[in-house]
Amino acid sequence: MRLETKLVQAGVGREEKTGAISFPVYYATAYRHPALGQSTGYDYTRTANPTRAVLEEAIAEAESGDAGFACASGMAAVHTVMGLFSQGDHLLVSLDLYGGTYRLFEQVLSRYGLSFTYVDLRDLEAVQNALRAETKAIFVETPTNPLMQITDIRQITELAKRHGLLTIVDNTFMTPYCQRPLELGADIVLHSATKYLGGHNDVLAGLIVTKGEELSEKIRFLHNSIGAVLGPQDSWLLVRGMKTLALRMERHQANALAVAKKLQEHPAVSEVFYPGLEEHPGHAIQASQASGFSGMVSFRVRSAEQVGLFLQHLRLVSFAESLGGVESLCTYPATQTHADMPLEVREYVGVCDRLLRLSVGIEHPEDLIADLFQALDASLAVVGGAVR
């Protein structure tokens, strides 16, 4: 079956007693044992839950993995995976990185003896030079958040394998509909499922998918031991959201390309970052390793003074701190997603005070462009520009 069919059919036929098409929500936290030493496969809901199991099997199959694990948030998923490492271990990490992941690494896990080096993973020589004897993994975001830099996953996984390292890929922006890193050699895939997989800005969740029996068992142990698992109601919501993923991603991508092209024309905008644009430096690599470009667009206005006016004048697009839902959202990374990143680090990686990030929704593209343009027109007042 094609991926679209697999997603739609998640859970269908699993409830044999009633034949329910929508798999039920199992709220039970404890399950009766048939006899001493026997189990139905469900004993305690932290370890396994029937509703969560449908979700975990669905994401594992979608990502071509061997096992899936549903967590209470995307950050819970990252933290669970970090349980693979021990005091003194070192990881190489994408230079341009989601601020919440940076915060976890630098303000929490560094206190437990893990260390992290942030490298432009597009530069293989820089990656090679950053390796240490204690390096255990490479943590990849591609496209990066928020500058949409593209890492060649095949090259990174080949380098990692030569040095006996794990490759961990955050696939939140792309989803398995557009990109499947395990098929390109990665060992672990992560998702903030709150975003495109849920798709409706109404569920908080994280997902992990692993390749290989040994690694899957290690994550299974950590998932159960740490216990940041996803509840049954949220698991059901996520399954429901994933059933329409293919349809939504097609519209997100078409809208994002239309918006990105038009933003390039507006005098208030100095740069647009979208891998679907042919002039994007990572376009060819992205086209070679993925079947799409997702719905995330970042852009810089000409002056930081424009930002407040632009956000104030948005009417259709919401100024909000998330992404991947059907509704279009605009985020200001400097004060939202990357606020906990030190100023000098933000500026070094390019997350400046002129940068805005759009999660392009599934509204009509002409309505989105009209709203963005009227807000950009208003922002030109502070820089003396001509309104189109």
C-alpha positions in Angstrom: 0.0 0.0 0.0 1.0 3.6 -0.7 1.7 5.8 2.3 -1.5 7.8 1.8 -3.5 4.5 2.2 -1.5 3.4 5.2 -2.2 6.6 7.0 -5.9 6.6 6.3 -6.3 3.0 7.3 -4.5 3.4 10.7 -6.5 1.5 13.3 -9.2 0.2 10.8 -10.0 -3.4 11.5 -8.2 -3.5 14.8 -11.3 -3.4 17.0 -12.6 -6.9 16.1 -15.3 -7.2 18.7 -17.4 -4.3 17.5 -15.8 -3.6 14.1 -15.4 0.1 15.0 -13.8 2.0 12.1 -12.4 4.6 14.5 -10.3 2.8 16.9 -11.5 3.4 20.5 -9.8 5.4 23.2 -8.7 3.1 26.0 -8.5 5.2 29.2 -7.8 2.2 31.4 -4.5 2.5 33.3 -4.5 -1.2 34.5 -5.4 -4.4 32.7 -6.4 -7.8 34.2 -4.0 -10.7 33.8 -5.7 -13.9 32.5 -3.6 -16.0 34.9 -0.3 -16.0 36.8 2.5 -15.3 34.4 0.1 -14.5 31.5 -0.7 -11.1 29.9 -3.0 -9.7 27.2 0.0 -7.6 26.1 -1.3 -4.7 28.2 -0.4 -4.5 31.8 0.0 -0.9 32.8 -0.7 2.0 30.4 2.7 3.7 30.8 4.3 0.6 29.3 1.6 0.0 26.6 -1.8 1.3 25.7 -4.0 -0.1 22.9 -4.8 3.4 21.5 -1.2 4.5 21.7 -0.1 1.2 20.0 -2.2 2.0 16.9 -0.4 5.4 16.7 3.0 4.0 17.3 2.6 1.3 14.6 1.3 3.8 12.2 4.2 6.2 12.5 6.7 3.3 12.4 5.2 2.1 9.1 5.0 5.6 7.7 8.7 6.2 8.4 9.9 2.7 7.3 11.0 2.1 10.8 11.0 -1.0 13.1 9.3 0.6 16.2 7.5 3.8 17.1 7.1 5.5 20.4 4.6 8.2 21.3 5.7 10.9 23.9 4.0 13.7 25.7 5.6 16.4 23.5 8.3 16.8 20.9 10.8 17.8 23.6 9.9 14.7 25.6 10.8 12.7 22.5 14.1 14.5 22.2 14.8 14.0 25.9 13.9 10.3 25.8 16.4 9.7 22.9 19.1 11.6 24.8 18.8 8.9 27.4 20.9 6.7 25.1 23.9 8.7 26.1 26.1 8.9 29.2 28.2 11.4 31.1 31.1 12.5 28.9 29.4 11.7 25.6 29.5 14.3 22.8 27.1 15.1 20.0 27.4 17.1 16.8 24.3 19.2 16.2 22.9 21.3 13.4 24.1 24.9 13.7 20.7 26.5 13.0 18.5 24.7 15.5 15.1 25.0 17.1 15.6 27.1 20.3 13.8 24.6 22.5 16.2 21.8 21.6 19.1 24.2 22.1 17.7 25.0 25.6 17.4 21.4 26.5 20.9 20.6 25.4 22.7 23.6 26.9 20.7 24.3 30.1 19.6 20.8 31.1 21.6 18.0 29.6 25.0 19.8 29.8 24.6 19.7 33.6 24.5 15.9 33.3 27.8 15.7 31.5 26.7 15.6 27.8 28.4 18.1 25.5 27.3 19.5 22.1 29.1 21.1 19.2 27.0 23.1 16.7 28.2 22.7 13.2 27.0 23.7 9.7 26.2 20.1 8.6 26.3 21.2 5.0 30.1 21.5 5.4 31.4 17.9 5.6 34.9 19.1 6.3 33.7 21.1 9.3 31.8 18.1 10.5 34.9 15.9 10.2 37.0 18.4 12.0 34.4 18.7 14.9 34.5 14.9 15.6 36.0 13.8 18.9 36.9 10.5 20.4 33.9 10.8 22.7 31.4 11.8 19.9 28.5 9.4 19.8 25.9 10.9 17.5 25.0 13.5 14.9 21.7 15.3 15.6 20.2 16.7 12.3 17.5 19.2 11.6 16.7 19.5 7.9 15.3 21.8 6.9 16.6 23.8 9.9 14.4 25.9 12.0 14.0 28.7 11.1 16.5 29.3 8.2 15.5 26.3 6.1 19.1 25.1 5.6 19.2 21.7 3.9 21.5 18.9 5.1 22.4 16.1 2.7 21.1 13.2 4.9 22.9 10.5 2.8 26.3 12.2 3.2 25.8 12.7 7.0 24.7 9.1 7.6 27.6 7.7 5.5 30.0 9.8 7.6 28.4 8.7 10.8 28.5 5.1 9.9 32.2 5.3 9.1 32.9 6.6 12.6 30.4 4.3 14.4 28.0 7.2 15.2 24.2 7.3 15.4 22.3 9.7 13.1 19.2 11.3 14.7 17.0 13.4 12.4 14.3 15.8 13.5 11.8 15.3 10.6 9.1 17.7 12.0 9.1 20.1 9.1 8.9 17.5 6.4 6.9 14.6 7.9 7.1 11.1 6.4 4.9 12.2 3.6 7.7 14.3 2.1 10.9 12.8 3.6 11.9 9.5 5.3 15.3 9.8 6.8 15.5 6.1 7.9 15.4 5.1 4.2 18.4 7.4 3.7 20.5 5.7 6.4 19.4 7.5 9.6 19.0 5.5 12.8 16.4 7.5 14.6 13.7 9.9 13.5 12.0 12.4 15.8 8.8 14.5 15.4 7.1 17.2 17.2 3.8 15.6 16.3 2.1 18.7 17.7 2.9 20.2 14.3 2.0 18.7 10.8 1.2 15.2 12.0 -1.6 16.5 14.4 -2.3 19.3 11.9 -5.0 21.2 13.8 -3.2 23.0 16.6 -5.1 21.0 19.2 -2.8 18.2 20.4 0.7 18.2 22.1 2.7 15.1 21.2 6.1 13.8 20.2 7.1 10.7 18.2 10.2 8.6 17.9 10.9 6.0 15.2 13.8 3.6 15.3 15.6 1.3 12.9 17.0 -2.0 14.1 16.0 -4.4 16.9 18.7 -3.5 19.4 18.2 0.3 19.1 14.4 -0.2 19.3 14.7 -2.2 22.5 16.9 0.5 24.1 14.4 3.2 23.3 11.6 1.0 24.5 13.3 0.7 27.8 13.9 4.5 28.0 10.3 5.3 26.9 8.9 3.1 29.7 11.5 4.1 32.3 11.3 7.9 31.8 7.6 7.7 31.4 6.9 10.8 29.3 4.4 8.9 27.3 1.4 10.2 25.3 -2.1 9.8 26.8 -4.8 7.8 25.0 -7.0 10.8 24.1 -4.1 12.6 22.5 -3.0 9.4 20.8 -6.5 9.2 19.2 -6.4 12.8 18.1 -3.0 12.3 16.5 -4.2 9.2 14.6 -7.1 11.2 13.4 -4.9 14.0 12.3 -2.5 11.7 10.5 -5.3 10.3 8.3 -5.5 13.6 6.4 -1.7 14.3 6.3 -1.3 13.6 2.6 -4.1 16.0 1.6 -2.9 18.7 3.9 0.7 18.6 3.0 -0.1 18.9 -0.7 -2.0 22.2 0.0 0.6 23.4 2.5 3.3 23.0 -0.1 1.4 24.6 -2.9 0.5 27.6 -0.8 4.0 27.9 0.6 5.5 28.1 -2.9 3.0 30.7 -4.0 3.6 32.8 -0.9 7.4 32.5 -1.1 7.4 33.7 -4.7 5.2 36.7 -4.0 7.2 37.7 -0.9 10.2 38.0 -3.1 8.4 40.8 -5.0 7.5 43.0 -2.0 9.8 46.0 -1.3 9.5 45.4 2.5 11.2 42.0 2.2 15.0 41.6 1.8 15.3 37.8 1.8 13.1 34.7 1.5 14.0 31.3 2.7 12.1 28.4 1.1 13.7 25.2 -0.2 11.0 24.9 -2.9 12.4 28.0 -4.7 14.8 26.9 -7.4 17.3 29.6 -6.3 17.5 28.2 -2.7 21.0 26.8 -2.2 19.6 23.5 -0.9 16.9 23.1 -3.5 18.7 20.3 -5.5 19.7 18.3 -2.4 16.1 18.6 -1.1 14.7 17.4 -4.4 17.0 14.4 -4.4 16.2 13.2 -0.9 12.6 14.2 -0.5 9.4 14.2 -2.5 8.4 17.7 -1.4 9.3 21.0 0.4 6.7 21.3 3.1 4.9 24.5 4.1 7.5 26.5 6.1 8.7 29.9 4.8 11.0 32.3 6.5 11.8 35.8 5.4 13.7 39.0 6.5 12.2 42.4 6.4 14.5 45.4 5.7 14.4 46.8 9.2 13.7 45.5 12.6 11.4 48.5 13.1 9.0 46.9 10.6 8.4 43.8 12.6 6.0 45.3 15.1 3.8 47.1 12.5 3.8 44.0 10.3 2.6 41.7 13.1 0.1 44.3 14.3 -1.6 44.6 10.9 -2.0 40.9 10.2 -5.6 39.9 10.0 -5.9 36.4 8.6 -2.5 35.1 9.5 -2.2 34.7 13.3 0.8 35.9 15.3 1.4 32.7 17.3 4.2 30.3 18.3 3.7 27.1 16.6 3.5 25.6 13.1 2.0 22.8 10.9 -1.7 23.4 11.6 -4.3 24.1 9.0 -4.4 27.8 10.0 -1.5 30.0 8.9 0.7 31.3 11.7 3.6 33.8 11.9 6.3 33.5 14.5 9.0 36.0 15.4 11.9 33.6 16.4 14.0 36.3 18.2 11.4 36.6 21.0 9.5 33.3 20.7 11.0 30.0 19.5 14.7 31.2 20.0 14.3 33.5 22.9 16.4 31.3 25.2 19.3 31.3 22.8 21.9 33.8 23.8 21.9 36.9 21.5 25.4 36.4 20.2 24.5 32.8 19.3 21.3 33.8 17.6 23.0 36.5 15.6 25.9 34.1 14.6 23.5 31.5 13.2 21.4 34.1 11.5 18.3 34.3 13.7 18.4 38.1 13.7 15.7 40.6 14.8 14.5 41.1 11.1 13.6 37.4 10.7 10.0 36.1 10.6 8.8 32.6 10.1 5.5 31.6 8.4 3.7 28.3 8.8 1.6 28.5 5.6 -1.8 26.9 6.2 -4.4 25.6 3.8 -6.4 28.7 3.3 -6.8 30.1 -0.2 -3.4 31.3 -1.3 -4.7 34.6 -2.7 -6.2 35.5 0.7 -3.0 34.7 2.4 -0.9 36.8 0.0 -3.3 39.7 0.3 -3.1 39.7 4.1 0.7 39.5 4.1 1.0 42.3 1.5 -1.3 44.7 3.4 0.7 44.1 6.6 4.0 44.5 4.7 2.7 47.7 3.1 1.9 49.0 6.6 5.4 48.1 7.8 7.0 50.3 5.1 5.8 53.4 6.9 8.7 53.2 9.4 11.4 52.9 6.7 9.9 55.4 4.3 9.4 52.9 1.5 6.8 53.1 -1.3 3.7 51.1 -0.9 2.9 48.9 -3.9 
